[in-house]
Amino acid sequence: MKFQAIALSAFAGGAAAQLGMGRPPSPHDQAKATLVEDFKWRDPFTEATSSLFTPACEVTKTFPAQQYTLHQLYDKQPLGMWSWAEGLKEVFSEREYPGGFSGLDRHGWDRYILLMDYADVPLRAKQWIEAQASGKTADHGLFALFQKPKDKHQKVDDQVVVPEAGLDRADDASRVVLFAPGALYKILPLFVSESSNCADVLEDLSKYSPDAVDGGVVAWPISHSRPNLREKKRDIEIVIKAQVLKANEPAAKADADAEPEAKTVTKEEL
């Protein structure tokens, strides 16, 4: 189901309600969560994987974010996304919804959208986001980059335009990036690479795969907190873990390799 469907229902529904042609979202507008079509990612940190592979490199990092649903689309900051609502409609209406965490789609008004302060996004992830924002890649529309409003009453309809020379990093503190949680899975290693001892490998996304292979890269958001809605807060934390894998030697081969060494030692001692 495309984000275009959201534009026609969730996004357009709010405008229609204001014109007396519909109604605002209701907490009862719920549907059963399903896995989005073509979501290929899965948790690689299983007992089966750990029995076959050893991490040649491992890194874990925690990121702050704010979590909303489309119920908060027309609520003003800090409770909602009103300032960017029209811009989000334009950006996300062109592609399939990439899913929530683990690729789950709660459908309609219950779909999740995350917001991160751009200053909290690592440089390599920023560079990837800015490349897709230019519209030159097939991933255009996964992430939406906006300026922060001056106050909660200001609308920000247009995305940040990325010049050929790149953005001025000094202005990153005045920007935010909004995206569905499912978009993260495309570039998880880029969020943690600069905190690792194997940045070159983690940043080579050709090695990143949902399948565990020797020399490959796997990653997963191993935990994410929930916003404290009782206190009307949207803040959450996301913990991302990545590994470069090295295949374990089969036990039989390891024993066979060790056996000649033991015999050699015995002969020398004789």
Phi and psi restraints in degrees (value plus and minus 20) as a CYANA .aco file:
   2 LYS   PHI     -94.6   -54.6
   2 LYS   PSI     135.2   175.2
   3 PHE   PHI     -80.1   -40.1
   3 PHE   PSI     -40.4    -0.4
   4 GLN   PHI     -78.9   -38.9
   4 GLN   PSI     -53.2   -13.2
   5 ALA   PHI     -84.4   -44.4
   5 ALA   PSI     -54.0   -14.0
   6 ILE   PHI     -87.0   -47.0
   6 ILE   PSI     -60.1   -20.1
   7 ALA   PHI     -79.9   -39.9
   7 ALA   PSI     -56.7   -16.7
   8 LEU   PHI    -101.5   -61.5
   8 LEU   PSI     -47.0    -7.0
   9 SER   PHI    -129.2   -89.2
   9 SER   PSI     -88.8   -48.8
  10 ALA   PHI     -85.3   -45.3
  10 ALA   PSI     -72.0   -32.0
  11 PHE   PHI     -87.5   -47.5
  11 PHE   PSI     -75.0   -35.0
  12 ALA   PHI     -87.4   -47.4
  12 ALA   PSI     -47.4    -7.4
  13 GLY   PHI     -80.9   -40.9
  13 GLY   PSI     -57.9   -17.9
  14 GLY   PHI     -85.4   -45.4
  14 GLY   PSI     -62.0   -22.0
  15 ALA   PHI     -86.8   -46.8
  15 ALA   PSI     -59.6   -19.6
  16 ALA   PHI     -83.6   -43.6
  16 ALA   PSI     -57.6   -17.6
  17 ALA   PHI     -84.2   -44.2
  17 ALA   PSI     -58.2   -18.2
  18 GLN   PHI     -86.3   -46.3
  18 GLN   PSI     -46.5    -6.5
  19 LEU   PHI    -112.4   -72.4
  19 LEU   PSI     -13.9    26.1
  20 GLY   PHI      57.7    97.7
  20 GLY   PSI      -0.9    39.1
  21 MET   PHI    -130.2   -90.2
  21 MET   PSI      -7.0    33.0
  22 GLY   PHI    -191.5  -151.5
  22 GLY   PSI    -173.8  -133.8
  23 ARG   PHI    -161.1  -121.1
  23 ARG   PSI     135.1   175.1
  24 PRO   PHI     -90.7   -50.7
  24 PRO   PSI     144.3   184.3
  25 PRO   PHI     -82.4   -42.4
  25 PRO   PSI     128.1   168.1
  26 SER   PHI    -139.7   -99.7
  26 SER   PSI     126.0   166.0
  27 PRO   PHI     -78.6   -38.6
  27 PRO   PSI     -36.9     3.1
  28 HIS   PHI    -105.0   -65.0
  28 HIS   PSI     -25.9    14.1
  29 ASP   PHI     -99.3   -59.3
  29 ASP   PSI      57.0    97.0
  30 GLN   PHI    -144.9  -104.9
  30 GLN   PSI     132.3   172.3
  31 ALA   PHI    -158.7  -118.7
  31 ALA   PSI     138.8   178.8
  32 LYS   PHI     -87.4   -47.4
  32 LYS   PSI     114.1   154.1
  33 ALA   PHI     -90.1   -50.1
  33 ALA   PSI     118.2   158.2
  34 THR   PHI    -153.5  -113.5
  34 THR   PSI     139.3   179.3
  35 LEU   PHI     -96.2   -56.2
  35 LEU   PSI     112.1   152.1
  36 VAL   PHI     -85.5   -45.5
  36 VAL   PSI     129.1   169.1
  37 GLU   PHI     -84.8   -44.8
  37 GLU   PSI     118.4   158.4
  38 ASP   PHI      49.1    89.1
  38 ASP   PSI      -2.6    37.4
  39 PHE   PHI     -96.9   -56.9
  39 PHE   PSI      89.9   129.9
  40 LYS   PHI    -115.6   -75.6
  40 LYS   PSI     -28.7    11.3
  41 TRP   PHI    -104.3   -64.3
  41 TRP   PSI     128.3   168.3
  42 ARG   PHI    -170.3  -130.3
  42 ARG   PSI     139.0   179.0
  43 ASP   PHI     -83.0   -43.0
  43 ASP   PSI      96.5   136.5
  44 PRO   PHI    -106.8   -66.8
  44 PRO   PSI     -30.3     9.7
  45 PHE   PHI    -112.2   -72.2
  45 PHE   PSI      50.4    90.4
  46 THR   PHI    -132.7   -92.7
  46 THR   PSI     146.3   186.3
  47 GLU   PHI     -82.5   -42.5
  47 GLU   PSI     -57.4   -17.4
  48 ALA   PHI     -82.7   -42.7
  48 ALA   PSI     -61.9   -21.9
  49 THR   PHI     -87.2   -47.2
  49 THR   PSI     -63.0   -23.0
  50 SER   PHI     -87.4   -47.4
  50 SER   PSI     -42.3    -2.3
  51 SER   PHI     -98.1   -58.1
  51 SER   PSI     -39.4     0.6
  52 LEU   PHI    -125.7   -85.7
  52 LEU   PSI     -40.9    -0.9
  53 PHE   PHI    -155.1  -115.1
  53 PHE   PSI     130.9   170.9
  54 THR   PHI    -136.7   -96.7
  54 THR   PSI     116.1   156.1
  55 PRO   PHI     -89.4   -49.4
  55 PRO   PSI      98.2   138.2
  56 ALA   PHI     -94.6   -54.6
  56 ALA   PSI     -42.0    -2.0
  57 CYS   PHI    -176.1  -136.1
  57 CYS   PSI     120.5   160.5
  58 GLU   PHI    -163.9  -123.9
  58 GLU   PSI     122.8   162.8
  59 VAL   PHI    -168.6  -128.6
  59 VAL   PSI     122.6   162.6
  60 THR   PHI    -154.2  -114.2
  60 THR   PSI     117.0   157.0
  61 LYS   PHI    -166.3  -126.3
  61 LYS   PSI     127.1   167.1
  62 THR   PHI    -126.9   -86.9
  62 THR   PSI     117.1   157.1
  63 PHE   PHI    -145.9  -105.9
  63 PHE   PSI     118.1   158.1
  64 PRO   PHI    -103.3   -63.3
  64 PRO   PSI     127.7   167.7
  65 ALA   PHI    -176.0  -136.0
  65 ALA   PSI     154.8   194.8
  66 GLN   PHI    -143.0  -103.0
  66 GLN   PSI     115.6   155.6
  67 GLN   PHI    -132.3   -92.3
  67 GLN   PSI     108.7   148.7
  68 TYR   PHI    -146.2  -106.2
  68 TYR   PSI     144.2   184.2
  69 THR   PHI    -136.3   -96.3
  69 THR   PSI     151.2   191.2
  70 LEU   PHI     -87.3   -47.3
  70 LEU   PSI     -30.7     9.3
  71 HIS   PHI     -81.1   -41.1
  71 HIS   PSI     -48.6    -8.6
  72 GLN   PHI    -116.7   -76.7
  72 GLN   PSI      -5.9    34.1
  73 LEU   PHI     -79.1   -39.1
  73 LEU   PSI     -58.6   -18.6
  74 TYR   PHI    -126.4   -86.4
  74 TYR   PSI      -5.1    34.9
  75 ASP   PHI    -108.8   -68.8
  75 ASP   PSI     123.0   163.0
  76 LYS   PHI     -99.8   -59.8
  76 LYS   PSI     137.8   177.8
  77 GLN   PHI     -79.5   -39.5
  77 GLN   PSI     126.0   166.0
  78 PRO   PHI    -109.9   -69.9
  78 PRO   PSI     -13.0    27.0
  79 LEU   PHI    -108.4   -68.4
  79 LEU   PSI     -38.1     1.9
  80 GLY   PHI    -171.5  -131.5
  80 GLY   PSI    -188.3  -148.3
  81 MET   PHI    -135.9   -95.9
  81 MET   PSI       2.2    42.2
  82 TRP   PHI     -72.4   -32.4
  82 TRP   PSI     -60.7   -20.7
  83 SER   PHI     -78.7   -38.7
  83 SER   PSI     -51.8   -11.8
  84 TRP   PHI    -129.9   -89.9
  84 TRP   PSI     -12.2    27.8
  85 ALA   PHI     -75.5   -35.5
  85 ALA   PSI     -67.9   -27.9
  86 GLU   PHI     -88.7   -48.7
  86 GLU   PSI     -57.9   -17.9
  87 GLY   PHI     -85.9   -45.9
  87 GLY   PSI     -58.5   -18.5
  88 LEU   PHI     -83.4   -43.4
  88 LEU   PSI     -60.2   -20.2
  89 LYS   PHI     -77.8   -37.8
  89 LYS   PSI     -64.3   -24.3
  90 GLU   PHI     -87.4   -47.4
  90 GLU   PSI     -62.5   -22.5
  91 VAL   PHI     -89.6   -49.6
  91 VAL   PSI     -68.7   -28.7
  92 PHE   PHI    -105.5   -65.5
  92 PHE   PSI     -29.5    10.5
  93 SER   PHI     -95.3   -55.3
  93 SER   PSI     -27.1    12.9
  94 GLU   PHI    -115.0   -75.0
  94 GLU   PSI     -25.5    14.5
  95 ARG   PHI    -165.1  -125.1
  95 ARG   PSI     150.4   190.4
  96 GLU   PHI     -86.8   -46.8
  96 GLU   PSI     125.5   165.5
  97 TYR   PHI     -87.2   -47.2
  97 TYR   PSI     103.8   143.8
  98 PRO   PHI    -100.8   -60.8
  98 PRO   PSI     -20.4    19.6
  99 GLY   PHI      80.0   120.0
  99 GLY   PSI     147.5   187.5
 100 GLY   PHI    -109.3   -69.3
 100 GLY   PSI    -177.2  -137.2
 101 PHE   PHI     -81.4   -41.4
 101 PHE   PSI     120.0   160.0
 102 SER   PHI      42.5    82.5
 102 SER   PSI      -3.5    36.5
 103 GLY   PHI      59.8    99.8
 103 GLY   PSI      -9.3    30.7
 104 LEU   PHI    -100.4   -60.4
 104 LEU   PSI     115.7   155.7
 105 ASP   PHI    -130.8   -90.8
 105 ASP   PSI      94.5   134.5
 106 ARG   PHI    -104.3   -64.3
 106 ARG   PSI     -27.3    12.7
 107 HIS   PHI      49.4    89.4
 107 HIS   PSI     128.0   168.0
 108 GLY   PHI      32.9    72.9
 108 GLY   PSI    -154.1  -114.1
 109 TRP   PHI     -89.1   -49.1
 109 TRP   PSI     -35.9     4.1
 110 ASP   PHI    -108.2   -68.2
 110 ASP   PSI     -18.7    21.3
 111 ARG   PHI     -87.3   -47.3
 111 ARG   PSI     120.7   160.7
 112 TYR   PHI    -105.8   -65.8
 112 TYR   PSI     123.9   163.9
 113 ILE   PHI    -151.4  -111.4
 113 ILE   PSI     112.9   152.9
 114 LEU   PHI    -124.2   -84.2
 114 LEU   PSI     128.8   168.8
 115 LEU   PHI    -145.2  -105.2
 115 LEU   PSI     111.2   151.2
 116 MET   PHI    -145.9  -105.9
 116 MET   PSI     118.5   158.5
 117 ASP   PHI     -83.4   -43.4
 117 ASP   PSI     110.7   150.7
 118 TYR   PHI     -84.8   -44.8
 118 TYR   PSI     -46.2    -6.2
 119 ALA   PHI     -84.7   -44.7
 119 ALA   PSI     -41.2    -1.2
 120 ASP   PHI    -108.7   -68.7
 120 ASP   PSI     -24.7    15.3
 121 VAL   PHI    -109.9   -69.9
 121 VAL   PSI     107.6   147.6
 122 PRO   PHI     -81.4   -41.4
 122 PRO   PSI     134.7   174.7
 123 LEU   PHI     -77.1   -37.1
 123 LEU   PSI     -67.1   -27.1
 124 ARG   PHI     -84.0   -44.0
 124 ARG   PSI     -55.7   -15.7
 125 ALA   PHI     -87.5   -47.5
 125 ALA   PSI     -59.6   -19.6
 126 LYS   PHI     -79.6   -39.6
 126 LYS   PSI     -63.8   -23.8
 127 GLN   PHI     -82.9   -42.9
 127 GLN   PSI     -58.2   -18.2
 128 TRP   PHI     -87.6   -47.6
 128 TRP   PSI     -64.3   -24.3
 129 ILE   PHI     -80.6   -40.6
 129 ILE   PSI     -61.4   -21.4
 130 GLU   PHI     -89.9   -49.9
 130 GLU   PSI     -52.1   -12.1
 131 ALA   PHI     -86.7   -46.7
 131 ALA   PSI     -61.9   -21.9
 132 GLN   PHI     -93.4   -53.4
 132 GLN   PSI     -48.8    -8.8
 133 ALA   PHI     -86.4   -46.4
 133 ALA   PSI     -45.2    -5.2
 134 SER   PHI     -92.1   -52.1
 134 SER   PSI     -33.4     6.6
 135 GLY   PHI      63.1   103.1
 135 GLY   PSI     -11.8    28.2
 136 LYS   PHI    -112.1   -72.1
 136 LYS   PSI     -20.7    19.3
 137 THR   PHI    -144.7  -104.7
 137 THR   PSI     144.0   184.0
 138 ALA   PHI     -90.1   -50.1
 138 ALA   PSI     -30.2     9.8
 139 ASP   PHI    -112.5   -72.5
 139 ASP   PSI     -11.6    28.4
 140 HIS   PHI     -75.6   -35.6
 140 HIS   PSI     110.5   150.5
 141 GLY   PHI      79.7   119.7
 141 GLY   PSI     -22.5    17.5
 142 LEU   PHI     -94.1   -54.1
 142 LEU   PSI     -57.5   -17.5
 143 PHE   PHI    -145.1  -105.1
 143 PHE   PSI     121.2   161.2
 144 ALA   PHI    -138.3   -98.3
 144 ALA   PSI      99.8   139.8
 145 LEU   PHI    -124.5   -84.5
 145 LEU   PSI     103.1   143.1
 146 PHE   PHI    -152.3  -112.3
 146 PHE   PSI     139.0   179.0
 147 GLN   PHI     -94.3   -54.3
 147 GLN   PSI     131.4   171.4
 148 LYS   PHI     -93.0   -53.0
 148 LYS   PSI     123.2   163.2
 149 PRO   PHI     -90.9   -50.9
 149 PRO   PSI     134.2   174.2
 150 LYS   PHI     -87.1   -47.1
 150 LYS   PSI     -52.4   -12.4
 151 ASP   PHI    -173.4  -133.4
 151 ASP   PSI     156.3   196.3
 152 LYS   PHI     -89.8   -49.8
 152 LYS   PSI     -29.3    10.7
 153 HIS   PHI    -115.9   -75.9
 153 HIS   PSI     -23.5    16.5
 154 GLN   PHI    -112.1   -72.1
 154 GLN   PSI     115.1   155.1
 155 LYS   PHI    -109.2   -69.2
 155 LYS   PSI     119.9   159.9
 156 VAL   PHI    -147.1  -107.1
 156 VAL   PSI      75.2   115.2
 157 ASP   PHI    -108.3   -68.3
 157 ASP   PSI     -46.4    -6.4
 158 ASP   PHI    -121.5   -81.5
 158 ASP   PSI     119.9   159.9
 159 GLN   PHI     -88.7   -48.7
 159 GLN   PSI     138.9   178.9
 160 VAL   PHI     -85.8   -45.8
 160 VAL   PSI     110.6   150.6
 161 VAL   PHI    -107.4   -67.4
 161 VAL   PSI     105.5   145.5
 162 VAL   PHI    -114.0   -74.0
 162 VAL   PSI      93.3   133.3
 163 PRO   PHI     -93.6   -53.6
 163 PRO   PSI     144.5   184.5
 164 GLU   PHI     -77.7   -37.7
 164 GLU   PSI     -55.5   -15.5
 165 ALA   PHI     -98.3   -58.3
 165 ALA   PSI     -25.7    14.3
 166 GLY   PHI      73.3   113.3
 166 GLY   PSI     146.6   186.6
 167 LEU   PHI    -102.5   -62.5
 167 LEU   PSI     133.0   173.0
 168 ASP   PHI     -96.9   -56.9
 168 ASP   PSI      93.8   133.8
 169 ARG   PHI     -84.0   -44.0
 169 ARG   PSI     -40.9    -0.9
 170 ALA   PHI     -85.8   -45.8
 170 ALA   PSI     -40.3    -0.3
 171 ASP   PHI    -115.8   -75.8
 171 ASP   PSI     -16.9    23.1
 172 ASP   PHI     -81.1   -41.1
 172 ASP   PSI     -49.2    -9.2
 173 ALA   PHI     -87.1   -47.1
 173 ALA   PSI     -36.0     4.0
 174 SER   PHI    -119.0   -79.0
 174 SER   PSI      -6.3    33.7
 175 ARG   PHI    -143.2  -103.2
 175 ARG   PSI     137.7   177.7
 176 VAL   PHI    -153.4  -113.4
 176 VAL   PSI     136.6   176.6
 177 VAL   PHI    -145.3  -105.3
 177 VAL   PSI     112.7   152.7
 178 LEU   PHI    -137.9   -97.9
 178 LEU   PSI     122.9   162.9
 179 PHE   PHI    -187.9  -147.9
 179 PHE   PSI     138.6   178.6
 180 ALA   PHI     -96.0   -56.0
 180 ALA   PSI     125.6   165.6
 181 PRO   PHI     -73.7   -33.7
 181 PRO   PSI     -54.4   -14.4
 182 GLY   PHI     -82.3   -42.3
 182 GLY   PSI     -40.9    -0.9
 183 ALA   PHI     -88.1   -48.1
 183 ALA   PSI     -47.2    -7.2
 184 LEU   PHI     -78.8   -38.8
 184 LEU   PSI     -57.1   -17.1
 185 TYR   PHI     -81.6   -41.6
 185 TYR   PSI     -43.3    -3.3
 186 LYS   PHI     -84.9   -44.9
 186 LYS   PSI     -51.3   -11.3
 187 ILE   PHI    -156.2  -116.2
 187 ILE   PSI       8.5    48.5
 188 LEU   PHI     -70.9   -30.9
 188 LEU   PSI     -64.5   -24.5
 189 PRO   PHI     -80.2   -40.2
 189 PRO   PSI     -48.9    -8.9
 190 LEU   PHI     -90.0   -50.0
 190 LEU   PSI     -41.1    -1.1
 191 PHE   PHI     -96.1   -56.1
 191 PHE   PSI     -42.9    -2.9
 192 VAL   PHI    -137.6   -97.6
 192 VAL   PSI     -25.6    14.4
 193 SER   PHI     -80.2   -40.2
 193 SER   PSI     -62.7   -22.7
 194 GLU   PHI     -90.4   -50.4
 194 GLU   PSI     -32.6     7.4
 195 SER   PHI    -114.1   -74.1
 195 SER   PSI     -14.6    25.4
 196 SER   PHI    -128.8   -88.8
 196 SER   PSI     156.6   196.6
 197 ASN   PHI    -120.9   -80.9
 197 ASN   PSI      -8.2    31.8
 198 CYS   PHI    -161.0  -121.0
 198 CYS   PSI      25.3    65.3
 199 ALA   PHI     -77.3   -37.3
 199 ALA   PSI     -61.1   -21.1
 200 ASP   PHI     -79.7   -39.7
 200 ASP   PSI     -59.9   -19.9
 201 VAL   PHI     -93.2   -53.2
 201 VAL   PSI     -64.7   -24.7
 202 LEU   PHI     -83.8   -43.8
 202 LEU   PSI     -51.7   -11.7
 203 GLU   PHI    -102.5   -62.5
 203 GLU   PSI     -26.9    13.1
 204 ASP   PHI    -108.2   -68.2
 204 ASP   PSI      72.0   112.0
 205 LEU   PHI     -88.2   -48.2
 205 LEU   PSI     -30.2     9.8
 206 SER   PHI     -88.4   -48.4
 206 SER   PSI     -40.1    -0.1
 207 LYS   PHI    -110.7   -70.7
 207 LYS   PSI     -30.6     9.4
 208 TYR   PHI    -106.9   -66.9
 208 TYR   PSI     108.5   148.5
 209 SER   PHI    -176.6  -136.6
 209 SER   PSI     136.0   176.0
 210 PRO   PHI     -92.1   -52.1
 210 PRO   PSI     -32.9     7.1
 211 ASP   PHI    -117.5   -77.5
 211 ASP   PSI     115.2   155.2
 212 ALA   PHI    -100.2   -60.2
 212 ALA   PSI      98.7   138.7
 213 VAL   PHI    -158.2  -118.2
 213 VAL   PSI     137.4   177.4
 214 ASP   PHI     -81.7   -41.7
 214 ASP   PSI     105.4   145.4
 215 GLY   PHI      62.6   102.6
 215 GLY   PSI     -21.1    18.9
 216 GLY   PHI    -106.1   -66.1
 216 GLY   PSI     150.9   190.9
 217 VAL   PHI    -136.4   -96.4
 217 VAL   PSI     112.7   152.7
 218 VAL   PHI    -146.9  -106.9
 218 VAL   PSI     134.0   174.0
 219 ALA   PHI    -177.0  -137.0
 219 ALA   PSI     138.3   178.3
 220 TRP   PHI    -184.9  -144.9
 220 TRP   PSI     123.5   163.5
 221 PRO   PHI     -96.8   -56.8
 221 PRO   PSI      77.8   117.8
 222 ILE   PHI     -93.2   -53.2
 222 ILE   PSI     -37.0     3.0
 223 SER   PHI    -179.3  -139.3
 223 SER   PSI     134.3   174.3
 224 HIS   PHI    -170.5  -130.5
 224 HIS   PSI     113.2   153.2
 225 SER   PHI    -100.7   -60.7
 225 SER   PSI     154.2   194.2
 226 ARG   PHI    -129.6   -89.6
 226 ARG   PSI     126.8   166.8
 227 PRO   PHI     -89.1   -49.1
 227 PRO   PSI     127.9   167.9
 228 ASN   PHI    -104.6   -64.6
 228 ASN   PSI      65.9   105.9
 229 LEU   PHI     -89.1   -49.1
 229 LEU   PSI     -47.0    -7.0
 230 ARG   PHI     -82.4   -42.4
 230 ARG   PSI     -53.9   -13.9
 231 GLU   PHI    -117.7   -77.7
 231 GLU   PSI      -7.3    32.7
 232 LYS   PHI      37.0    77.0
 232 LYS   PSI      23.5    63.5
 233 LYS   PHI    -134.0   -94.0
 233 LYS   PSI     126.9   166.9
 234 ARG   PHI    -131.2   -91.2
 234 ARG   PSI     -18.6    21.4
 235 ASP   PHI     -90.7   -50.7
 235 ASP   PSI     116.0   156.0
 236 ILE   PHI    -157.7  -117.7
 236 ILE   PSI     151.6   191.6
 237 GLU   PHI    -146.9  -106.9
 237 GLU   PSI     119.6   159.6
 238 ILE   PHI    -139.2   -99.2
 238 ILE   PSI     106.6   146.6
 239 VAL   PHI    -125.8   -85.8
 239 VAL   PSI      99.1   139.1
 240 ILE   PHI    -131.1   -91.1
 240 ILE   PSI     112.8   152.8
 241 LYS   PHI    -143.3  -103.3
 241 LYS   PSI     118.8   158.8
 242 ALA   PHI    -157.2  -117.2
 242 ALA   PSI     129.7   169.7
 243 GLN   PHI    -158.7  -118.7
 243 GLN   PSI     126.7   166.7
 244 VAL   PHI    -119.1   -79.1
 244 VAL   PSI     105.9   145.9
 245 LEU   PHI    -116.2   -76.2
 245 LEU   PSI     124.3   164.3
 246 LYS   PHI    -146.8  -106.8
 246 LYS   PSI     106.3   146.3
 247 ALA   PHI     -86.9   -46.9
 247 ALA   PSI     116.4   156.4
 248 ASN   PHI     -94.1   -54.1
 248 ASN   PSI     125.6   165.6
 249 GLU   PHI     -93.8   -53.8
 249 GLU   PSI     119.3   159.3
 250 PRO   PHI     -78.3   -38.3
 250 PRO   PSI     123.9   163.9
 251 ALA   PHI     -77.1   -37.1
 251 ALA   PSI     -61.3   -21.3
 252 ALA   PHI     -83.3   -43.3
 252 ALA   PSI     -60.0   -20.0
 253 LYS   PHI     -88.6   -48.6
 253 LYS   PSI     -59.9   -19.9
 254 ALA   PHI     -82.0   -42.0
 254 ALA   PSI     -60.3   -20.3
 255 ASP   PHI     -86.5   -46.5
 255 ASP   PSI     -60.6   -20.6
 256 ALA   PHI     -85.5   -45.5
 256 ALA   PSI     -59.5   -19.5
 257 ASP   PHI     -86.4   -46.4
 257 ASP   PSI     -54.2   -14.2
 258 ALA   PHI     -97.1   -57.1
 258 ALA   PSI     -47.1    -7.1
 259 GLU   PHI     -84.7   -44.7
 259 GLU   PSI     -67.5   -27.5
 260 PRO   PHI     -80.8   -40.8
 260 PRO   PSI     -55.8   -15.8
 261 GLU   PHI     -82.3   -42.3
 261 GLU   PSI     -59.5   -19.5
 262 ALA   PHI     -86.6   -46.6
 262 ALA   PSI     -59.2   -19.2
 263 LYS   PHI     -87.1   -47.1
 263 LYS   PSI     -58.7   -18.7
 264 THR   PHI     -81.5   -41.5
 264 THR   PSI     -63.8   -23.8
 265 VAL   PHI     -80.2   -40.2
 265 VAL   PSI     -61.5   -21.5
 266 THR   PHI     -83.3   -43.3
 266 THR   PSI     -62.8   -22.8
 267 LYS   PHI     -84.0   -44.0
 267 LYS   PSI     -60.4   -20.4
 268 GLU   PHI     -83.4   -43.4
 268 GLU   PSI     -58.9   -18.9
 269 GLU   PHI     -87.6   -47.6
 269 GLU   PSI     -50.9   -10.9
